[in-house]
């Protein structure tokens, strides 16, 4: 993965701000990773009733995400 430096001084996300990402596909995980790098506390939700795969959990672990799967309200 090519990681460019992010200028945090001009970030629209304040450190500790909450963010929600809908969908745990590749783009959802990428969005969650970017928000995490900007300092947000990220909740990732997916409507699939299946549990997250081991591979997904390994990729998500460093991001300290709150993960919610299945039907949610």
BAKEVEX-603689 format. One record per residue: residue number from 1; residue in three letters; chain; x, y, z of N, C-alpha, C in turn. Coordinates in nm, 3 decimals. Atoms other than C-alpha are relative to their C-alpha. Layout:
// BAKEVEX-603689
{atom NUM, 'Ala', 'A', {X, Y, Z}, {X, Y, Z}, {X, Y, Z}}
...
// end
This chain:
// BAKEVEX-603689
{atom 1, 'Unk', 'A', {0.084, -0.117, 0.000}, {0.000, 0.000, 0.000}, {0.089, 0.123, 0.000}}
{atom 2, 'Unk', 'A', {-0.076, -0.124, 0.009}, {0.137, 0.340, -0.100}, {-0.058, 0.100, 0.098}}
{atom 3, 'Unk', 'A', {0.050, -0.093, -0.100}, {0.103, 0.570, 0.200}, {0.068, 0.135, -0.015}}
{atom 4, 'Unk', 'A', {-0.051, -0.135, 0.009}, {0.142, 0.940, 0.143}, {-0.014, 0.065, 0.137}}
{atom 5, 'Unk', 'A', {0.011, -0.073, -0.126}, {0.204, 1.173, 0.434}, {-0.122, 0.090, -0.006}}
{atom 6, 'Unk', 'A', {0.119, -0.083, -0.009}, {-0.105, 1.355, 0.548}, {0.034, 0.122, 0.087}}
{atom 7, 'Unk', 'A', {-0.021, -0.122, -0.076}, {-0.085, 1.716, 0.662}, {-0.112, 0.013, 0.101}}
{atom 8, 'Unk', 'A', {0.103, -0.001, -0.103}, {-0.272, 1.696, 0.992}, {-0.043, 0.141, 0.040}}
{atom 9, 'Unk', 'A', {0.037, -0.137, -0.035}, {-0.272, 2.075, 1.037}, {-0.124, 0.045, -0.076}}
{atom 10, 'Unk', 'A', {0.114, -0.039, 0.083}, {-0.529, 2.110, 0.757}, {-0.108, -0.107, -0.004}}
{atom 11, 'Unk', 'A', {0.096, 0.109, 0.002}, {-0.729, 1.798, 0.840}, {-0.140, 0.046, 0.039}}
{atom 12, 'Unk', 'A', {0.139, -0.033, -0.037}, {-1.108, 1.832, 0.842}, {-0.049, -0.083, 0.118}}
{atom 13, 'Unk', 'A', {0.036, 0.087, -0.112}, {-1.114, 1.567, 1.116}, {0.083, 0.039, 0.121}}
{atom 14, 'Unk', 'A', {-0.071, -0.031, -0.125}, {-1.027, 1.666, 1.472}, {0.037, -0.130, 0.070}}
{atom 15, 'Unk', 'A', {-0.044, 0.119, -0.074}, {-0.832, 1.415, 1.681}, {-0.108, -0.040, 0.099}}
{atom 16, 'Unk', 'A', {0.100, 0.051, -0.092}, {-1.074, 1.195, 1.872}, {-0.143, 0.011, -0.050}}
{atom 17, 'Unk', 'A', {0.134, -0.013, 0.055}, {-1.372, 1.286, 1.654}, {-0.051, -0.137, -0.043}}
{atom 18, 'Unk', 'A', {0.058, 0.130, 0.037}, {-1.610, 0.998, 1.585}, {-0.037, 0.000, -0.148}}
{atom 19, 'Unk', 'A', {0.036, 0.018, 0.140}, {-1.665, 0.863, 1.234}, {-0.061, -0.138, -0.019}}
{atom 20, 'Unk', 'A', {0.063, 0.128, 0.033}, {-1.882, 0.586, 1.090}, {0.026, -0.030, -0.146}}
{atom 21, 'Unk', 'A', {-0.019, 0.048, 0.137}, {-1.795, 0.385, 0.781}, {-0.098, -0.114, -0.021}}
{atom 22, 'Unk', 'A', {0.099, 0.103, 0.032}, {-2.068, 0.176, 0.619}, {0.057, -0.089, -0.108}}
{atom 23, 'Unk', 'A', {-0.052, 0.099, 0.095}, {-1.946, -0.140, 0.449}, {0.143, -0.040, 0.033}}
{atom 24, 'Unk', 'A', {-0.132, 0.051, -0.038}, {-1.648, -0.361, 0.523}, {0.079, -0.054, -0.118}}
{atom 25, 'Unk', 'A', {-0.076, 0.040, 0.119}, {-1.531, -0.412, 0.166}, {0.133, 0.074, -0.004}}
{atom 26, 'Unk', 'A', {-0.133, -0.062, 0.014}, {-1.196, -0.290, 0.037}, {-0.007, 0.152, 0.018}}
{atom 27, 'Unk', 'A', {0.009, -0.146, -0.012}, {-1.313, 0.072, 0.007}, {-0.039, 0.043, 0.141}}
{atom 28, 'Unk', 'A', {0.036, -0.031, -0.139}, {-1.473, 0.068, 0.353}, {0.120, -0.009, 0.093}}
{atom 29, 'Unk', 'A', {-0.120, 0.015, -0.083}, {-1.153, -0.060, 0.510}, {0.101, 0.111, -0.030}}
{atom 30, 'Unk', 'A', {-0.091, -0.109, 0.035}, {-0.950, 0.200, 0.318}, {-0.048, 0.133, 0.061}}
{atom 31, 'Unk', 'A', {0.054, -0.122, -0.060}, {-1.182, 0.479, 0.436}, {0.023, 0.000, 0.150}}
{atom 32, 'Unk', 'A', {-0.023, 0.011, -0.144}, {-1.158, 0.354, 0.794}, {0.147, 0.024, 0.034}}
{atom 33, 'Unk', 'A', {-0.143, -0.019, -0.023}, {-0.778, 0.343, 0.768}, {0.038, 0.147, -0.011}}
{atom 34, 'Unk', 'A', {-0.030, -0.142, 0.017}, {-0.762, 0.702, 0.640}, {-0.053, 0.081, 0.119}}
{atom 35, 'Unk', 'A', {0.058, -0.072, -0.114}, {-0.997, 0.829, 0.912}, {0.081, -0.025, 0.127}}
{atom 36, 'Unk', 'A', {-0.082, 0.033, -0.116}, {-0.791, 0.647, 1.174}, {0.132, 0.077, -0.002}}
{atom 37, 'Unk', 'A', {-0.127, -0.074, 0.013}, {-0.470, 0.805, 1.041}, {-0.018, 0.148, 0.026}}
{atom 38, 'Unk', 'A', {0.030, -0.140, -0.027}, {-0.640, 1.143, 1.070}, {-0.036, 0.024, 0.147}}
{atom 39, 'Unk', 'A', {0.024, -0.014, -0.144}, {-0.709, 1.073, 1.437}, {-0.142, -0.029, 0.046}}
{atom 40, 'Unk', 'A', {0.139, 0.026, -0.037}, {-1.076, 0.976, 1.428}, {-0.015, -0.134, 0.072}}
{atom 41, 'Unk', 'A', {0.042, 0.128, -0.060}, {-1.236, 0.706, 1.642}, {-0.104, -0.056, -0.096}}
{atom 42, 'Unk', 'A', {0.080, 0.050, 0.112}, {-1.392, 0.484, 1.375}, {-0.084, -0.121, 0.039}}
{atom 43, 'Unk', 'A', {0.092, 0.114, -0.011}, {-1.695, 0.257, 1.387}, {-0.027, -0.047, -0.142}}
{atom 44, 'Unk', 'A', {0.025, 0.057, 0.131}, {-1.724, 0.026, 1.086}, {-0.118, -0.095, 0.012}}
{atom 45, 'Unk', 'A', {0.119, 0.085, -0.006}, {-2.066, -0.130, 1.025}, {-0.021, -0.067, -0.134}}
{atom 46, 'Unk', 'A', {0.030, 0.077, 0.120}, {-2.166, -0.397, 0.776}, {-0.127, -0.080, 0.027}}
{atom 47, 'Unk', 'A', {0.128, 0.068, -0.021}, {-2.511, -0.546, 0.727}, {0.007, -0.151, -0.016}}
{atom 48, 'Unk', 'A', {-0.013, 0.144, 0.018}, {-2.380, -0.893, 0.644}, {-0.009, -0.072, 0.134}}
{atom 49, 'Unk', 'A', {0.011, 0.074, -0.127}, {-2.483, -1.143, 0.912}, {0.122, -0.087, 0.030}}
{atom 50, 'Unk', 'A', {-0.119, 0.081, -0.020}, {-2.156, -1.329, 0.862}, {0.102, 0.076, 0.085}}
{atom 51, 'Unk', 'A', {-0.105, -0.064, -0.079}, {-1.874, -1.264, 1.103}, {0.113, 0.043, -0.093}}
{atom 52, 'Unk', 'A', {-0.112, -0.048, 0.079}, {-1.569, -1.078, 0.977}, {0.104, -0.111, -0.015}}
{atom 53, 'Unk', 'A', {-0.099, 0.104, 0.026}, {-1.305, -1.300, 0.818}, {0.127, 0.025, 0.082}}
{atom 54, 'Unk', 'A', {-0.126, -0.011, -0.074}, {-0.975, -1.368, 0.992}, {0.095, 0.097, -0.071}}
{atom 55, 'Unk', 'A', {-0.085, -0.090, 0.078}, {-0.793, -1.187, 0.710}, {-0.042, 0.146, 0.022}}
{atom 56, 'Unk', 'A', {0.050, -0.136, -0.024}, {-1.015, -0.880, 0.752}, {0.038, 0.047, 0.140}}
{atom 57, 'Unk', 'A', {-0.032, -0.037, -0.138}, {-0.964, -0.882, 1.129}, {0.148, 0.031, 0.018}}
{atom 58, 'Unk', 'A', {-0.145, -0.027, -0.006}, {-0.586, -0.899, 1.083}, {0.033, 0.137, -0.059}}
{atom 59, 'Unk', 'A', {-0.023, -0.130, 0.062}, {-0.598, -0.595, 0.852}, {-0.057, 0.113, 0.085}}
{atom 60, 'Unk', 'A', {0.069, -0.103, -0.078}, {-0.836, -0.405, 1.081}, {0.059, 0.019, 0.140}}
{atom 61, 'Unk', 'A', {-0.050, -0.005, -0.138}, {-0.659, -0.481, 1.411}, {0.082, 0.125, 0.032}}
{atom 62, 'Unk', 'A', {-0.080, -0.119, -0.034}, {-0.402, -0.196, 1.391}, {-0.081, 0.130, 0.001}}
{atom 63, 'Unk', 'A', {0.081, -0.121, 0.012}, {-0.684, 0.052, 1.323}, {-0.087, 0.025, 0.123}}
{atom 64, 'Unk', 'A', {0.078, -0.015, -0.123}, {-0.854, -0.002, 1.660}, {-0.144, 0.041, -0.030}}
{atom 65, 'Unk', 'A', {0.137, -0.030, 0.041}, {-1.197, -0.001, 1.494}, {-0.100, -0.063, 0.094}}
{atom 66, 'Unk', 'A', {0.114, 0.066, -0.062}, {-1.528, -0.068, 1.658}, {-0.073, -0.066, -0.116}}
{atom 67, 'Unk', 'A', {0.060, 0.074, 0.110}, {-1.673, -0.341, 1.435}, {-0.139, -0.048, 0.038}}
{atom 68, 'Unk', 'A', {0.137, 0.046, -0.022}, {-2.045, -0.413, 1.404}, {-0.045, -0.068, -0.127}}
{atom 69, 'Unk', 'A', {0.049, 0.072, 0.117}, {-2.183, -0.679, 1.172}, {-0.140, -0.052, 0.026}}
{atom 70, 'Unk', 'A', {0.136, 0.051, -0.012}, {-2.529, -0.813, 1.102}, {-0.100, 0.114, 0.007}}
{atom 71, 'Unk', 'A', {0.105, -0.102, -0.006}, {-2.854, -0.632, 1.140}, {0.023, 0.092, 0.119}}
{atom 72, 'Unk', 'A', {-0.020, -0.097, -0.105}, {-2.819, -0.315, 1.340}, {-0.096, 0.118, -0.020}}
{atom 73, 'Unk', 'A', {0.095, -0.114, 0.006}, {-3.036, -0.016, 1.418}, {0.064, 0.125, 0.047}}
// end
